Structure formats: structure tokens, C-alpha cells
């Protein structure tokens, strides 16, 4: 008899069997992949929250800077008005002094010209 015929039919069937394929991860996710997905989602949410907080802080700072600039401009306008008023007062004093000097000169001329 040939060597292939000496094998028993049950043995040849067991040799020809293939091992059953392991289930793919897409069908039934393992606990570790579920944890990894949960951690990734938690990290994504944390990053999104951090970005939102950073944007809110940036907007608040921009508003604060804008208000500070507006206050500085208001102070500058107030100072400009105060300087303009001071210059107007100084001009009024100069005109009053000029008038006083002119009257003094007129009185002096009147005294010297008078007989």
C-alpha cells in the first residue's frame, strides 16, 4: 500500500482543517480599544475647552485693552480741553495787561501834555 493510503481518514481530515479565524476588532471591540477611544474623546474635549477658555480670555483682554485705550483717549481729550482753557485764560490776562498798560500810557501822556 502507498503511504497516502496508510493514513486514516479521520487523521487526514484533522490535518486539512484550518483554525477558525479570530474575531476581528471591528465586530466586537476589546475593552482596551474602548478605553483608548474614551481617553481620546476626553482629551479632545479637554483641548476644545482649553481653546475656548483661551479664546474667551483673549476676547476679555481685547475688551479690557479697548476700554483702557478709550479711557486714555478721554483723559487726553480732557487734558487738551484743560490746556485750551488755560491758554484762553492766559490770553485774557495778556489782553487785560495790554489794556492796563495802554491806559497807563494814556494817563501818563495826558498828565505830561496837560498845562
C-alpha positions in Angstrom: 0.0 0.0 0.0 1.1 3.6 -0.7 2.0 5.9 2.1 -1.0 8.2 1.4 -3.4 5.3 1.7 -2.0 4.3 5.1 -3.4 7.4 6.7 -6.7 7.1 8.4 -9.5 9.2 7.1 -10.0 11.0 10.4 -6.4 11.9 10.6 -6.4 13.4 7.0 -9.5 15.4 7.9 -7.9 16.8 11.0 -4.8 17.8 9.0 -6.8 19.6 6.3 -8.8 21.6 8.8 -7.9 25.2 9.2 -8.0 27.0 12.6 -11.1 29.2 13.0 -10.3 32.9 12.3 -10.2 35.1 15.4 -12.9 37.7 15.5 -12.0 41.0 14.0 -11.8 44.0 16.3 -14.4 45.9 14.3 -17.1 43.3 15.2 -16.5 43.2 18.9 -14.2 46.0 20.3 -12.0 44.9 23.1 -12.2 46.8 26.4 -8.7 48.3 25.8 -9.8 49.9 22.5 -12.9 51.3 24.1 -10.8 52.8 26.8 -8.5 54.3 24.3 -11.4 55.8 22.3 -12.8 57.2 25.6 -9.5 58.7 26.6 -9.0 60.2 23.1 -12.5 61.7 23.3 -11.8 63.1 26.7 -8.6 64.6 25.6 -10.3 66.1 22.5 -12.9 67.6 24.8 -10.3 69.0 27.2 -8.4 70.5 24.3 -11.5 72.1 22.9 -12.4 73.5 26.3 -8.9 74.8 26.8 -9.1 76.5 23.4 -12.5 78.0 24.2 -11.2 79.3 27.6 -8.1 80.8 25.8 -10.3 82.5 23.3 -12.6 83.9 26.0 -9.6 85.2 27.9 -8.2 86.8 24.7 -11.6 88.4 24.0 -11.7 89.7 27.6 -8.2 91.1 27.3 -9.1 92.8 24.0 -12.1 94.4 25.6 -10.1 95.5 28.6 -7.4 97.0 26.3 -10.0 98.7 24.2 -11.6 100.2 27.4 -8.2 101.3 28.6 -7.4 103.0 25.3 -10.9 104.7 25.4 -10.2 105.9 28.9 -6.7 107.1 27.9 -8.2 109.0 25.0 -10.9 110.5 27.2 -8.2 111.7 29.6 -6.2 113.1 26.7 -9.2 115.0 25.4 -9.9 116.3 28.9 -6.3 117.4 29.2 -6.4 119.1 25.8 -9.5 121.0 26.9 -7.9 122.0 30.1 -4.8 123.2 28.2 -7.0 125.1 25.8 -8.8 126.8 28.7 -5.5 127.6 30.4 -4.3 129.2 27.1 -7.6 131.2 26.8 -7.2 132.4 30.4 -3.6 133.4 29.7 -4.6 135.2 26.6 -7.3 137.1 28.5 -4.8 138.1 31.2 -2.4 139.2 28.5 -5.1 141.3 26.8 -6.1 142.8 30.2 -2.4 143.7 30.9 -2.1 145.2 27.5 -5.2 147.3 28.1 -3.9 148.3 31.5 -0.5 149.3 30.1 -2.3 151.3 27.3 -4.4 153.1 29.8 -1.3 153.8 32.0 0.5 155.3 29.0 -2.6 157.3 28.0 -2.8 158.7 31.6 0.9 159.5 31.6 0.7 161.3 28.3 -2.4 163.2 29.5 -0.5 164.3 32.6 2.6 165.4 30.6 0.6 167.2 27.9 -1.7 168.9 30.3 -0.7 172.5 31.0 
